[in-house]
Amino acid sequence: MLSLDDLRAAVGQDLGTSDWVDVTATMLEQFDEATGGGPEYLALALTNRVLPDVVTVDASAGLNVGTDEVRFPGSLAAGDRVRGHAVLSSCSEVSGGVQTVMRVTLEVAGRMEPACIVDAVSRWLA
């Protein structure tokens, strides 16, 4: 678990990699039915699933502010295995805590290109 001071000191550092997650046909079908979105948006949603496996912060509250840049260099299909890899891009002071940008890469087993790369913006309050 990282403190706010740990985050301040970790800019530019590799935060780690999550466990693998299996992408099933049912997962793709349910996501499409619920959102009308395609597999690339499931890839984006999965970054929020894997990020807490990579980093936890000792804060009174953690807020998902949104995203900066999002890219979809590769595809995502049923039967794929994915995992998230995170690097802390920035950490800035905000009222009551810090705001971070973590670059989360959703890697696909056996492929060179990830399914998604997102700059996830979070706010952590003391």
C-alpha positions as CSV (number, residue, x, y, z in Angstrom):
1,M,0.0,0.0,0.0
2,L,1.4,3.4,-1.0
3,S,1.1,6.5,1.1
4,L,0.6,9.9,-0.5
5,D,4.3,10.6,0.1
6,D,5.1,7.4,-1.7
7,L,3.1,8.6,-4.7
8,R,4.9,11.9,-4.7
9,A,8.3,10.1,-4.8
10,A,7.3,7.5,-7.4
11,V,6.7,9.7,-10.5
12,G,8.2,7.9,-13.5
13,Q,8.4,4.6,-11.7
14,D,6.9,1.2,-12.7
15,L,4.1,0.4,-10.2
16,G,3.7,-3.2,-11.2
17,T,1.6,-5.7,-13.1
18,S,-1.8,-7.3,-12.2
19,D,-2.7,-11.0,-12.4
20,W,-4.1,-12.3,-15.7
21,V,-7.8,-11.9,-16.4
22,D,-9.6,-14.2,-18.9
23,V,-11.8,-12.5,-21.4
24,T,-14.8,-14.8,-22.1
25,A,-17.4,-14.7,-24.8
26,T,-20.0,-14.2,-22.1
27,M,-18.1,-11.1,-20.8
28,L,-18.0,-9.6,-24.3
29,E,-21.7,-10.4,-24.9
30,Q,-22.9,-8.9,-21.6
31,F,-20.7,-5.8,-22.1
32,D,-22.1,-5.3,-25.6
33,E,-25.7,-5.9,-24.4
34,A,-25.3,-3.4,-21.5
35,T,-23.5,-0.7,-23.3
36,G,-23.8,-1.2,-27.0
37,G,-20.1,-0.8,-27.1
38,G,-17.4,-2.8,-28.8
39,P,-14.5,-4.9,-27.4
40,E,-12.2,-1.9,-27.4
41,Y,-14.5,-0.3,-24.7
42,L,-14.4,-3.5,-22.7
43,A,-10.6,-3.2,-22.9
44,L,-10.9,0.3,-21.4
45,A,-13.3,-0.9,-18.7
46,L,-10.9,-3.7,-17.8
47,T,-8.2,-1.2,-17.0
48,N,-10.3,-0.1,-14.0
49,R,-10.7,-3.8,-13.0
50,V,-7.0,-4.5,-13.0
51,L,-5.6,-1.2,-11.6
52,P,-6.6,-1.9,-8.0
53,D,-4.6,-5.2,-8.3
54,V,-1.5,-3.2,-9.2
55,V,-1.7,-0.3,-6.7
56,T,-3.5,0.5,-3.5
57,V,-3.2,3.9,-1.8
58,D,-3.6,4.7,1.9
59,A,-6.0,7.5,1.5
60,S,-9.3,8.6,3.1
61,A,-10.8,8.6,-0.4
62,G,-9.8,7.7,-3.9
63,L,-11.7,9.3,-6.8
64,N,-11.7,8.3,-10.4
65,V,-11.4,11.7,-12.1
66,G,-11.4,10.3,-15.6
67,T,-8.8,9.8,-18.4
68,D,-6.4,11.8,-20.4
69,E,-5.3,10.1,-23.6
70,V,-6.8,6.7,-24.5
71,R,-5.4,4.5,-27.3
72,F,-6.5,1.1,-28.7
73,P,-3.5,-0.3,-30.6
74,G,-4.6,-3.9,-30.6
75,S,-7.8,-6.0,-30.5
76,L,-9.5,-7.9,-27.8
77,A,-11.4,-11.2,-28.4
78,A,-13.0,-14.0,-26.4
79,G,-10.3,-16.4,-25.2
80,D,-7.7,-13.6,-24.7
81,R,-5.9,-13.3,-21.4
82,V,-5.2,-9.7,-20.3
83,R,-3.3,-8.0,-17.5
84,G,-2.6,-4.4,-16.5
85,H,0.8,-2.8,-16.2
86,A,1.0,0.7,-14.6
87,V,3.5,3.5,-14.5
88,L,3.1,6.6,-12.5
89,S,3.3,9.5,-15.0
90,S,2.6,12.4,-12.7
91,C,1.6,13.4,-9.2
92,S,0.4,16.9,-8.4
93,E,-0.8,18.6,-5.3
94,V,-4.5,19.4,-5.0
95,S,-6.6,20.6,-2.1
96,G,-6.6,17.9,0.5
97,G,-4.3,15.4,-1.3
98,V,-2.8,14.6,-4.6
99,Q,-3.9,13.9,-8.2
100,T,-2.1,11.2,-10.2
101,V,-1.9,10.2,-13.8
102,M,-1.1,6.5,-14.2
103,R,-0.4,5.0,-17.6
104,V,-2.2,1.7,-17.6
105,T,-1.3,-0.7,-20.4
106,L,-3.7,-3.6,-20.9
107,E,-1.4,-6.3,-22.2
108,V,-2.7,-9.3,-24.1
109,A,-1.0,-12.7,-23.7
110,G,0.9,-13.7,-26.8
111,R,0.7,-10.4,-28.5
112,M,3.1,-7.5,-29.0
113,E,0.4,-4.9,-29.2
114,P,-1.7,-4.1,-26.1
115,A,-5.5,-3.9,-26.3
116,C,-5.6,-0.5,-24.6
117,I,-3.3,2.2,-23.2
118,V,-5.0,4.8,-20.9
119,D,-3.7,7.7,-18.9
120,A,-6.0,7.2,-15.8
121,V,-6.5,10.3,-13.7
122,S,-7.2,9.7,-10.0
123,R,-7.4,12.0,-6.9
124,W,-6.3,10.7,-3.5
125,L,-7.4,12.5,-0.4
126,A,-5.5,12.5,2.9
